[in-house]
Amino acid sequence: MPRVDHDTKQKILIAAEKVFHKNGFKGTRTTQIAEEAGISRTMLHYYFRTKESLFQEILESTLNTVFFHMKRLIGEQFDLDTLVGGIIEVVSDLFEAKPGLPGFLVNLFNESEELAYFLAHSQQDTIPFQLDEILKNEKQRGTVSEDVTGEDLIMNIYGLCVMPYLTMAYVKAKENRDEESMKAFIRKRRGKIKAFVLNGIKP
């Protein structure tokens, strides 16, 4: 039996992410992942027994990275303006590095209730509750509307950051943008997203 090799495992994870984003979860076959990774299907199944276990490891790794950086920002006790800007940078950096991820997740929610449930419960996401505490202090100072919650804040950030990637093909075609100009357009939006989010929670 071959020993577990970290480089081979990483090669599989990178290949699987690429194929998942291209074909969707249901449309992906382990044979396709093995071919993309340049290994045999038998070798792939040595590292990951099922397509589901491979998908779950990729997703957990991505979520761990995002939540780690968000919690680090919250722990730094920045002012709300700086914190919101930092979270937008973390989410935007993720989507810029993995532009196929937003569309893949939307398709996943439609394809599999089981995997959507896994996504929702795979992490103990305490970020909305931590943001509630920060917003509570801001409300006492009269700088944030009383009805705004941490969940509202994080959903506004996610929604505004993800939309350009879900509509990228349309926007590129409509405005005749190439890949680089589209990336520049999305990067420029980061500051606008921050302003929009902060203005939206004012009393």
Secondary structure, DSSP 8 states (H G I E B T S, - for coil): -----HHHHHHHHHHHHHHHHHHTTTT--HHHHHHHHTS-HHHHHHH-SSHHHHHHHHHHHHHHHHHHHHHHHHHTT--HHHHHHHHHHHHHHHHHH-TTHHHHHHHHHHH-HHHHHHHHHSS---HHHHHHHHHHHHHHTT-S-TT--HHHHHHHHHHHHHHHHHSHHHHHHHHT--HHHHHHHHHHHHHHHHHHHHHHT--
